[in-house]
Amino acid sequence: MNVIRWLGIVFIALLVFSAFGPWLEKLGLGKLPGDVRFRLFGRDVFLPFASSVLIGLIGLVVARFL
């Protein structure tokens, strides 16, 4: 059950990055050491692994206090 919850948190974090990517990059998210950017078949691919985990942990802490 915990794995499903974490997958949901990571999925939501990826959606947040998709929608608010340029704005979050101004805050420094998306440029962490675990975030991957590369070009594949002429398209830029961005996989924000570290930033997604960070947002998930922040969300977890906020949820614990609420």
mmCIF file of the N, C-alpha and C atoms, coordinates in Angstrom:
data_MODEL
# 
_entry.id   MODEL 
# 
loop_
_atom_site.group_PDB 
_atom_site.id 
_atom_site.type_symbol 
_atom_site.label_atom_id 
_atom_site.label_alt_id 
_atom_site.label_comp_id 
_atom_site.label_asym_id 
_atom_site.label_entity_id 
_atom_site.label_seq_id 
_atom_site.pdbx_PDB_ins_code 
_atom_site.Cartn_x 
_atom_site.Cartn_y 
_atom_site.Cartn_z 
_atom_site.occupancy 
_atom_site.B_iso_or_equiv 
_atom_site.pdbx_formal_charge 
_atom_site.auth_seq_id 
_atom_site.auth_comp_id 
_atom_site.auth_asym_id 
_atom_site.auth_atom_id 
_atom_site.pdbx_PDB_model_num 
ATOM 1   N N  . MET A 1 1  ? 0.819  -1.194 0.000   1.00 0.00 ? 1  MET A N  1 
ATOM 2   C CA . MET A 1 1  ? 0.000  0.000  0.000   1.00 0.00 ? 1  MET A CA 1 
ATOM 3   C C  . MET A 1 1  ? 0.867  1.264  0.000   1.00 0.00 ? 1  MET A C  1 
ATOM 4   N N  . ASN A 1 2  ? 2.003  1.237  0.703   1.00 0.00 ? 2  ASN A N  1 
ATOM 5   C CA . ASN A 1 2  ? 2.888  2.397  0.719   1.00 0.00 ? 2  ASN A CA 1 
ATOM 6   C C  . ASN A 1 2  ? 3.502  2.664  -0.643  1.00 0.00 ? 2  ASN A C  1 
ATOM 7   N N  . VAL A 1 3  ? 3.764  1.596  -1.400  1.00 0.00 ? 3  VAL A N  1 
ATOM 8   C CA . VAL A 1 3  ? 4.348  1.766  -2.726  1.00 0.00 ? 3  VAL A CA 1 
ATOM 9   C C  . VAL A 1 3  ? 3.374  2.499  -3.638  1.00 0.00 ? 3  VAL A C  1 
ATOM 10  N N  . ILE A 1 4  ? 2.114  2.172  -3.560  1.00 0.00 ? 4  ILE A N  1 
ATOM 11  C CA . ILE A 1 4  ? 1.098  2.837  -4.388  1.00 0.00 ? 4  ILE A CA 1 
ATOM 12  C C  . ILE A 1 4  ? 1.010  4.306  -4.015  1.00 0.00 ? 4  ILE A C  1 
ATOM 13  N N  . ARG A 1 5  ? 1.094  4.604  -2.728  1.00 0.00 ? 5  ARG A N  1 
ATOM 14  C CA . ARG A 1 5  ? 1.048  6.002  -2.272  1.00 0.00 ? 5  ARG A CA 1 
ATOM 15  C C  . ARG A 1 5  ? 2.246  6.777  -2.812  1.00 0.00 ? 5  ARG A C  1 
ATOM 16  N N  . TRP A 1 6  ? 3.451  6.202  -2.736  1.00 0.00 ? 6  TRP A N  1 
ATOM 17  C CA . TRP A 1 6  ? 4.637  6.880  -3.238  1.00 0.00 ? 6  TRP A CA 1 
ATOM 18  C C  . TRP A 1 6  ? 4.578  7.061  -4.750  1.00 0.00 ? 6  TRP A C  1 
ATOM 19  N N  . LEU A 1 7  ? 4.082  6.070  -5.459  1.00 0.00 ? 7  LEU A N  1 
ATOM 20  C CA . LEU A 1 7  ? 3.935  6.224  -6.906  1.00 0.00 ? 7  LEU A CA 1 
ATOM 21  C C  . LEU A 1 7  ? 2.963  7.351  -7.229  1.00 0.00 ? 7  LEU A C  1 
ATOM 22  N N  . GLY A 1 8  ? 1.902  7.471  -6.456  1.00 0.00 ? 8  GLY A N  1 
ATOM 23  C CA . GLY A 1 8  ? 0.954  8.565  -6.644  1.00 0.00 ? 8  GLY A CA 1 
ATOM 24  C C  . GLY A 1 8  ? 1.598  9.907  -6.388  1.00 0.00 ? 8  GLY A C  1 
ATOM 25  N N  . ILE A 1 9  ? 2.426  10.012 -5.350  1.00 0.00 ? 9  ILE A N  1 
ATOM 26  C CA . ILE A 1 9  ? 3.110  11.264 -5.042  1.00 0.00 ? 9  ILE A CA 1 
ATOM 27  C C  . ILE A 1 9  ? 4.078  11.638 -6.161  1.00 0.00 ? 9  ILE A C  1 
ATOM 28  N N  . VAL A 1 10 ? 4.826  10.669 -6.654  1.00 0.00 ? 10 VAL A N  1 
ATOM 29  C CA . VAL A 1 10 ? 5.771  10.938 -7.740  1.00 0.00 ? 10 VAL A CA 1 
ATOM 30  C C  . VAL A 1 10 ? 5.025  11.340 -9.007  1.00 0.00 ? 10 VAL A C  1 
ATOM 31  N N  . PHE A 1 11 ? 3.907  10.693 -9.300  1.00 0.00 ? 11 PHE A N  1 
ATOM 32  C CA . PHE A 1 11 ? 3.110  11.032 -10.477 1.00 0.00 ? 11 PHE A CA 1 
ATOM 33  C C  . PHE A 1 11 ? 2.586  12.462 -10.374 1.00 0.00 ? 11 PHE A C  1 
ATOM 34  N N  . ILE A 1 12 ? 2.077  12.838 -9.224  1.00 0.00 ? 12 ILE A N  1 
ATOM 35  C CA . ILE A 1 12 ? 1.570  14.201 -9.030  1.00 0.00 ? 12 ILE A CA 1 
ATOM 36  C C  . ILE A 1 12 ? 2.711  15.208 -9.148  1.00 0.00 ? 12 ILE A C  1 
ATOM 37  N N  . ALA A 1 13 ? 3.880  14.867 -8.603  1.00 0.00 ? 13 ALA A N  1 
ATOM 38  C CA . ALA A 1 13 ? 5.031  15.761 -8.713  1.00 0.00 ? 13 ALA A CA 1 
ATOM 39  C C  . ALA A 1 13 ? 5.442  15.947 -10.171 1.00 0.00 ? 13 ALA A C  1 
ATOM 40  N N  . LEU A 1 14 ? 5.398  14.884 -10.969 1.00 0.00 ? 14 LEU A N  1 
ATOM 41  C CA . LEU A 1 14 ? 5.713  15.006 -12.396 1.00 0.00 ? 14 LEU A CA 1 
ATOM 42  C C  . LEU A 1 14 ? 4.703  15.896 -13.116 1.00 0.00 ? 14 LEU A C  1 
ATOM 43  N N  . LEU A 1 15 ? 3.428  15.797 -12.741 1.00 0.00 ? 15 LEU A N  1 
ATOM 44  C CA . LEU A 1 15 ? 2.423  16.678 -13.333 1.00 0.00 ? 15 LEU A CA 1 
ATOM 45  C C  . LEU A 1 15 ? 2.669  18.134 -12.960 1.00 0.00 ? 15 LEU A C  1 
ATOM 46  N N  . VAL A 1 16 ? 3.068  18.366 -11.726 1.00 0.00 ? 16 VAL A N  1 
ATOM 47  C CA . VAL A 1 16 ? 3.378  19.737 -11.289 1.00 0.00 ? 16 VAL A CA 1 
ATOM 48  C C  . VAL A 1 16 ? 4.542  20.284 -12.102 1.00 0.00 ? 16 VAL A C  1 
ATOM 49  N N  . PHE A 1 17 ? 5.574  19.473 -12.301 1.00 0.00 ? 17 PHE A N  1 
ATOM 50  C CA . PHE A 1 17 ? 6.717  19.934 -13.090 1.00 0.00 ? 17 PHE A CA 1 
ATOM 51  C C  . PHE A 1 17 ? 6.332  20.210 -14.532 1.00 0.00 ? 17 PHE A C  1 
ATOM 52  N N  . SER A 1 18 ? 5.439  19.440 -15.071 1.00 0.00 ? 18 SER A N  1 
ATOM 53  C CA . SER A 1 18 ? 5.011  19.670 -16.451 1.00 0.00 ? 18 SER A CA 1 
ATOM 54  C C  . SER A 1 18 ? 4.286  21.002 -16.589 1.00 0.00 ? 18 SER A C  1 
ATOM 55  N N  . ALA A 1 19 ? 3.433  21.307 -15.621 1.00 0.00 ? 19 ALA A N  1 
ATOM 56  C CA . ALA A 1 19 ? 2.632  22.527 -15.705 1.00 0.00 ? 19 ALA A CA 1 
ATOM 57  C C  . ALA A 1 19 ? 3.412  23.769 -15.300 1.00 0.00 ? 19 ALA A C  1 
ATOM 58  N N  . PHE A 1 20 ? 4.196  23.652 -14.245 1.00 0.00 ? 20 PHE A N  1 
ATOM 59  C CA . PHE A 1 20 ? 4.869  24.819 -13.683 1.00 0.00 ? 20 PHE A CA 1 
ATOM 60  C C  . PHE A 1 20 ? 6.380  24.776 -13.857 1.00 0.00 ? 20 PHE A C  1 
ATOM 61  N N  . GLY A 1 21 ? 6.871  24.046 -14.832 1.00 0.00 ? 21 GLY A N  1 
ATOM 62  C CA . GLY A 1 21 ? 8.302  23.856 -15.036 1.00 0.00 ? 21 GLY A CA 1 
ATOM 63  C C  . GLY A 1 21 ? 9.127  25.120 -15.118 1.00 0.00 ? 21 GLY A C  1 
ATOM 64  N N  . PRO A 1 22 ? 8.793  26.046 -16.019 1.00 0.00 ? 22 PRO A N  1 
ATOM 65  C CA . PRO A 1 22 ? 9.614  27.263 -16.119 1.00 0.00 ? 22 PRO A CA 1 
ATOM 66  C C  . PRO A 1 22 ? 9.608  28.097 -14.831 1.00 0.00 ? 22 PRO A C  1 
ATOM 67  N N  . TRP A 1 23 ? 8.477  28.168 -14.164 1.00 0.00 ? 23 TRP A N  1 
ATOM 68  C CA . TRP A 1 23 ? 8.395  28.955 -12.932 1.00 0.00 ? 23 TRP A CA 1 
ATOM 69  C C  . TRP A 1 23 ? 9.195  28.296 -11.807 1.00 0.00 ? 23 TRP A C  1 
ATOM 70  N N  . LEU A 1 24 ? 9.125  26.955 -11.722 1.00 0.00 ? 24 LEU A N  1 
ATOM 71  C CA . LEU A 1 24 ? 9.859  26.237 -10.680 1.00 0.00 ? 24 LEU A CA 1 
ATOM 72  C C  . LEU A 1 24 ? 11.368 26.283 -10.913 1.00 0.00 ? 24 LEU A C  1 
ATOM 73  N N  . GLU A 1 25 ? 11.801 26.371 -12.178 1.00 0.00 ? 25 GLU A N  1 
ATOM 74  C CA . GLU A 1 25 ? 13.230 26.465 -12.463 1.00 0.00 ? 25 GLU A CA 1 
ATOM 75  C C  . GLU A 1 25 ? 13.812 27.765 -11.947 1.00 0.00 ? 25 GLU A C  1 
ATOM 76  N N  . LYS A 1 26 ? 13.007 28.816 -11.903 1.00 0.00 ? 26 LYS A N  1 
ATOM 77  C CA . LYS A 1 26 ? 13.474 30.081 -11.330 1.00 0.00 ? 26 LYS A CA 1 
ATOM 78  C C  . LYS A 1 26 ? 13.744 29.934 -9.838  1.00 0.00 ? 26 LYS A C  1 
ATOM 79  N N  . LEU A 1 27 ? 13.053 28.996 -9.178  1.00 0.00 ? 27 LEU A N  1 
ATOM 80  C CA . LEU A 1 27 ? 13.260 28.735 -7.755  1.00 0.00 ? 27 LEU A CA 1 
ATOM 81  C C  . LEU A 1 27 ? 14.415 27.764 -7.505  1.00 0.00 ? 27 LEU A C  1 
ATOM 82  N N  . GLY A 1 28 ? 14.952 27.177 -8.559  1.00 0.00 ? 28 GLY A N  1 
ATOM 83  C CA . GLY A 1 28 ? 16.068 26.245 -8.413  1.00 0.00 ? 28 GLY A CA 1 
ATOM 84  C C  . GLY A 1 28 ? 15.681 24.790 -8.547  1.00 0.00 ? 28 GLY A C  1 
ATOM 85  N N  . LEU A 1 29 ? 14.393 24.485 -8.575  1.00 0.00 ? 29 LEU A N  1 
ATOM 86  C CA . LEU A 1 29 ? 13.966 23.098 -8.766  1.00 0.00 ? 29 LEU A CA 1 
ATOM 87  C C  . LEU A 1 29 ? 14.093 22.745 -10.240 1.00 0.00 ? 29 LEU A C  1 
ATOM 88  N N  . GLY A 1 30 ? 14.435 21.536 -10.514 1.00 0.00 ? 30 GLY A N  1 
ATOM 89  C CA . GLY A 1 30 ? 14.642 21.112 -11.894 1.00 0.00 ? 30 GLY A CA 1 
ATOM 90  C C  . GLY A 1 30 ? 16.106 21.156 -12.289 1.00 0.00 ? 30 GLY A C  1 
ATOM 91  N N  . LYS A 1 31 ? 16.939 21.669 -11.392 1.00 0.00 ? 31 LYS A N  1 
ATOM 92  C CA . LYS A 1 31 ? 18.373 21.739 -11.660 1.00 0.00 ? 31 LYS A CA 1 
ATOM 93  C C  . LYS A 1 31 ? 19.160 21.010 -10.580 1.00 0.00 ? 31 LYS A C  1 
ATOM 94  N N  . LEU A 1 32 ? 18.506 20.109 -9.879  1.00 0.00 ? 32 LEU A N  1 
ATOM 95  C CA . LEU A 1 32 ? 19.168 19.347 -8.822  1.00 0.00 ? 32 LEU A CA 1 
ATOM 96  C C  . LEU A 1 32 ? 20.030 18.244 -9.428  1.00 0.00 ? 32 LEU A C  1 
ATOM 97  N N  . PRO A 1 33 ? 20.976 17.696 -8.663  1.00 0.00 ? 33 PRO A N  1 
ATOM 98  C CA . PRO A 1 33 ? 21.896 16.682 -9.200  1.00 0.00 ? 33 PRO A CA 1 
ATOM 99  C C  . PRO A 1 33 ? 21.241 15.385 -9.670  1.00 0.00 ? 33 PRO A C  1 
ATOM 100 N N  . GLY A 1 34 ? 19.995 15.123 -9.374  1.00 0.00 ? 34 GLY A N  1 
ATOM 101 C CA . GLY A 1 34 ? 19.350 13.898 -9.830  1.00 0.00 ? 34 GLY A CA 1 
ATOM 102 C C  . GLY A 1 34 ? 18.407 14.100 -11.001 1.00 0.00 ? 34 GLY A C  1 
ATOM 103 N N  . ASP A 1 35 ? 18.290 15.324 -11.489 1.00 0.00 ? 35 ASP A N  1 
ATOM 104 C CA . ASP A 1 35 ? 17.406 15.630 -12.613 1.00 0.00 ? 35 ASP A CA 1 
ATOM 105 C C  . ASP A 1 35 ? 18.141 15.387 -13.929 1.00 0.00 ? 35 ASP A C  1 
ATOM 106 N N  . VAL A 1 36 ? 17.475 14.743 -14.866 1.00 0.00 ? 36 VAL A N  1 
ATOM 107 C CA . VAL A 1 36 ? 18.109 14.327 -16.117 1.00 0.00 ? 36 VAL A CA 1 
ATOM 108 C C  . VAL A 1 36 ? 17.467 15.069 -17.279 1.00 0.00 ? 36 VAL A C  1 
ATOM 109 N N  . ARG A 1 37 ? 18.309 15.636 -18.134 1.00 0.00 ? 37 ARG A N  1 
ATOM 110 C CA . ARG A 1 37 ? 17.864 16.262 -19.385 1.00 0.00 ? 37 ARG A CA 1 
ATOM 111 C C  . ARG A 1 37 ? 18.675 15.665 -20.531 1.00 0.00 ? 37 ARG A C  1 
ATOM 112 N N  . PHE A 1 38 ? 17.982 15.303 -21.613 1.00 0.00 ? 38 PHE A N  1 
ATOM 113 C CA . PHE A 1 38 ? 18.686 14.822 -22.800 1.00 0.00 ? 38 PHE A CA 1 
ATOM 114 C C  . PHE A 1 38 ? 17.796 15.006 -24.006 1.00 0.00 ? 38 PHE A C  1 
ATOM 115 N N  . ARG A 1 39 ? 18.407 14.901 -25.189 1.00 0.00 ? 39 ARG A N  1 
ATOM 116 C CA . ARG A 1 39 ? 17.697 15.051 -26.455 1.00 0.00 ? 39 ARG A CA 1 
ATOM 117 C C  . ARG A 1 39 ? 17.577 13.674 -27.089 1.00 0.00 ? 39 ARG A C  1 
ATOM 118 N N  . LEU A 1 40 ? 16.342 13.315 -27.478 1.00 0.00 ? 40 LEU A N  1 
ATOM 119 C CA . LEU A 1 40 ? 16.084 12.010 -28.073 1.00 0.00 ? 40 LEU A CA 1 
ATOM 120 C C  . LEU A 1 40 ? 15.208 12.206 -29.306 1.00 0.00 ? 40 LEU A C  1 
ATOM 121 N N  . PHE A 1 41 ? 15.720 11.844 -30.450 1.00 0.00 ? 41 PHE A N  1 
ATOM 122 C CA . PHE A 1 41 ? 15.009 11.967 -31.725 1.00 0.00 ? 41 PHE A CA 1 
ATOM 123 C C  . PHE A 1 41 ? 14.535 13.402 -31.963 1.00 0.00 ? 41 PHE A C  1 
ATOM 124 N N  . GLY A 1 42 ? 15.381 14.369 -31.618 1.00 0.00 ? 42 GLY A N  1 
ATOM 125 C CA . GLY A 1 42 ? 15.060 15.763 -31.867 1.00 0.00 ? 42 GLY A CA 1 
ATOM 126 C C  . GLY A 1 42 ? 14.141 16.411 -30.842 1.00 0.00 ? 42 GLY A C  1 
ATOM 127 N N  . ARG A 1 43 ? 13.817 15.698 -29.782 1.00 0.00 ? 43 ARG A N  1 
ATOM 128 C CA . ARG A 1 43 ? 12.950 16.251 -28.730 1.00 0.00 ? 43 ARG A CA 1 
ATOM 129 C C  . ARG A 1 43 ? 13.724 16.310 -27.428 1.00 0.00 ? 43 ARG A C  1 
ATOM 130 N N  . ASP A 1 44 ? 13.499 17.368 -26.669 1.00 0.00 ? 44 ASP A N  1 
ATOM 131 C CA . ASP A 1 44 ? 14.116 17.475 -25.347 1.00 0.00 ? 44 ASP A CA 1 
ATOM 132 C C  . ASP A 1 44 ? 13.291 16.681 -24.347 1.00 0.00 ? 44 ASP A C  1 
ATOM 133 N N  . VAL A 1 45 ? 13.967 15.843 -23.584 1.00 0.00 ? 45 VAL A N  1 
ATOM 134 C CA . VAL A 1 45 ? 13.315 15.016 -22.564 1.00 0.00 ? 45 VAL A CA 1 
ATOM 135 C C  . VAL A 1 45 ? 13.862 15.442 -21.213 1.00 0.00 ? 45 VAL A C  1 
ATOM 136 N N  . PHE A 1 46 ? 12.963 15.688 -20.268 1.00 0.00 ? 46 PHE A N  1 
ATOM 137 C CA . PHE A 1 46 ? 13.341 16.124 -18.930 1.00 0.00 ? 46 PHE A CA 1 
ATOM 138 C C  . PHE A 1 46 ? 12.723 15.175 -17.920 1.00 0.00 ? 46 PHE A C  1 
ATOM 139 N N  . LEU A 1 47 ? 13.559 14.533 -17.117 1.00 0.00 ? 47 LEU A N  1 
ATOM 140 C CA . LEU A 1 47 ? 13.106 13.606 -16.080 1.00 0.00 ? 47 LEU A CA 1 
ATOM 141 C C  . LEU A 1 47 ? 13.559 14.139 -14.723 1.00 0.00 ? 47 LEU A C  1 
ATOM 142 N N  . PRO A 1 48 ? 12.663 14.800 -13.995 1.00 0.00 ? 48 PRO A N  1 
ATOM 143 C CA . PRO A 1 48 ? 13.052 15.441 -12.731 1.00 0.00 ? 48 PRO A CA 1 
ATOM 144 C C  . PRO A 1 48 ? 12.977 14.485 -11.533 1.00 0.00 ? 48 PRO A C  1 
ATOM 145 N N  . PHE A 1 49 ? 13.870 13.515 -11.479 1.00 0.00 ? 49 PHE A N  1 
ATOM 146 C CA . PHE A 1 49 ? 13.825 12.526 -10.412 1.00 0.00 ? 49 PHE A CA 1 
ATOM 147 C C  . PHE A 1 49 ? 14.044 13.147 -9.036  1.00 0.00 ? 49 PHE A C  1 
ATOM 148 N N  . ALA A 1 50 ? 15.132 13.865 -8.860  1.00 0.00 ? 50 ALA A N  1 
ATOM 149 C CA . ALA A 1 50 ? 15.457 14.432 -7.546  1.00 0.00 ? 50 ALA A CA 1 
ATOM 150 C C  . ALA A 1 50 ? 14.442 15.486 -7.121  1.00 0.00 ? 50 ALA A C  1 
ATOM 151 N N  . SER A 1 51 ? 14.024 16.322 -8.043  1.00 0.00 ? 51 SER A N  1 
ATOM 152 C CA . SER A 1 51 ? 13.051 17.358 -7.707  1.00 0.00 ? 51 SER A CA 1 
ATOM 153 C C  . SER A 1 51 ? 11.698 16.749 -7.354  1.00 0.00 ? 51 SER A C  1 
ATOM 154 N N  . SER A 1 52 ? 11.325 15.662 -8.016  1.00 0.00 ? 52 SER A N  1 
ATOM 155 C CA . SER A 1 52 ? 10.062 14.997 -7.703  1.00 0.00 ? 52 SER A CA 1 
ATOM 156 C C  . SER A 1 52 ? 10.086 14.391 -6.305  1.00 0.00 ? 52 SER A C  1 
ATOM 157 N N  . VAL A 1 53 ? 11.207 13.801 -5.943  1.00 0.00 ? 53 VAL A N  1 
ATOM 158 C CA . VAL A 1 53 ? 11.332 13.243 -4.596  1.00 0.00 ? 53 VAL A CA 1 
ATOM 159 C C  . VAL A 1 53 ? 11.277 14.361 -3.566  1.00 0.00 ? 53 VAL A C  1 
ATOM 160 N N  . LEU A 1 54 ? 11.939 15.477 -3.848  1.00 0.00 ? 54 LEU A N  1 
ATOM 161 C CA . LEU A 1 54 ? 11.917 16.608 -2.925  1.00 0.00 ? 54 LEU A CA 1 
ATOM 162 C C  . LEU A 1 54 ? 10.508 17.163 -2.746  1.00 0.00 ? 54 LEU A C  1 
ATOM 163 N N  . ILE A 1 55 ? 9.777  17.328 -3.827  1.00 0.00 ? 55 ILE A N  1 
ATOM 164 C CA . ILE A 1 55 ? 8.401  17.815 -3.734  1.00 0.00 ? 55 ILE A CA 1 
ATOM 165 C C  . ILE A 1 55 ? 7.525  16.801 -3.007  1.00 0.00 ? 55 ILE A C  1 
ATOM 166 N N  . GLY A 1 56 ? 7.745  15.519 -3.245  1.00 0.00 ? 56 GLY A N  1 
ATOM 167 C CA . GLY A 1 56 ? 6.991  14.485 -2.545  1.00 0.00 ? 56 GLY A CA 1 
ATOM 168 C C  . GLY A 1 56 ? 7.240  14.503 -1.042  1.00 0.00 ? 56 GLY A C  1 
ATOM 169 N N  . LEU A 1 57 ? 8.494  14.707 -0.656  1.00 0.00 ? 57 LEU A N  1 
ATOM 170 C CA . LEU A 1 57 ? 8.810  14.786 0.771   1.00 0.00 ? 57 LEU A CA 1 
ATOM 171 C C  . LEU A 1 57 ? 8.203  16.028 1.411   1.00 0.00 ? 57 LEU A C  1 
ATOM 172 N N  . ILE A 1 58 ? 8.230  17.140 0.701   1.00 0.00 ? 58 ILE A N  1 
ATOM 173 C CA . ILE A 1 58 ? 7.607  18.361 1.215   1.00 0.00 ? 58 ILE A CA 1 
ATOM 174 C C  . ILE A 1 58 ? 6.116  18.151 1.367   1.00 0.00 ? 58 ILE A C  1 
ATOM 175 N N  . GLY A 1 59 ? 5.486  17.520 0.390   1.00 0.00 ? 59 GLY A N  1 
ATOM 176 C CA . GLY A 1 59 ? 4.064  17.214 0.469   1.00 0.00 ? 59 GLY A CA 1 
ATOM 177 C C  . GLY A 1 59 ? 3.746  16.283 1.626   1.00 0.00 ? 59 GLY A C  1 
ATOM 178 N N  . LEU A 1 60 ? 4.629  15.319 1.878   1.00 0.00 ? 60 LEU A N  1 
ATOM 179 C CA . LEU A 1 60 ? 4.426  14.392 2.987   1.00 0.00 ? 60 LEU A CA 1 
ATOM 180 C C  . LEU A 1 60 ? 4.493  15.122 4.334   1.00 0.00 ? 60 LEU A C  1 
ATOM 181 N N  . VAL A 1 61 ? 5.456  16.010 4.468   1.00 0.00 ? 61 VAL A N  1 
ATOM 182 C CA . VAL A 1 61 ? 5.590  16.776 5.712   1.00 0.00 ? 61 VAL A CA 1 
ATOM 183 C C  . VAL A 1 61 ? 4.384  17.674 5.926   1.00 0.00 ? 61 VAL A C  1 
ATOM 184 N N  . VAL A 1 62 ? 3.925  18.324 4.864   1.00 0.00 ? 62 VAL A N  1 
ATOM 185 C CA . VAL A 1 62 ? 2.750  19.189 4.978   1.00 0.00 ? 62 VAL A CA 1 
ATOM 186 C C  . VAL A 1 62 ? 1.525  18.366 5.346   1.00 0.00 ? 62 VAL A C  1 
ATOM 187 N N  . ALA A 1 63 ? 1.375  17.188 4.748   1.00 0.00 ? 63 ALA A N  1 
ATOM 188 C CA . ALA A 1 63 ? 0.222  16.331 5.032   1.00 0.00 ? 63 ALA A CA 1 
ATOM 189 C C  . ALA A 1 63 ? 0.255  15.823 6.473   1.00 0.00 ? 63 ALA A C  1 
ATOM 190 N N  . ARG A 1 64 ? 1.424  15.586 7.017   1.00 0.00 ? 64 ARG A N  1 
ATOM 191 C CA . ARG A 1 64 ? 1.534  15.115 8.404   1.00 0.00 ? 64 ARG A CA 1 
ATOM 192 C C  . ARG A 1 64 ? 1.054  16.183 9.389   1.00 0.00 ? 64 ARG A C  1 
ATOM 193 N N  . PHE A 1 65 ? 1.326  17.458 9.071   1.00 0.00 ? 65 PHE A N  1 
ATOM 194 C CA . PHE A 1 65 ? 0.931  18.541 9.969   1.00 0.00 ? 65 PHE A CA 1 
ATOM 195 C C  . PHE A 1 65 ? -0.526 18.935 9.807   1.00 0.00 ? 65 PHE A C  1 
ATOM 196 N N  . LEU A 1 66 ? -1.133 18.576 8.706   1.00 0.00 ? 66 LEU A N  1 
ATOM 197 C CA . LEU A 1 66 ? -2.555 18.899 8.501   1.00 0.00 ? 66 LEU A CA 1 
ATOM 198 C C  . LEU A 1 66 ? -3.354 17.751 9.003   1.00 0.00 ? 66 LEU A C  1 
# 
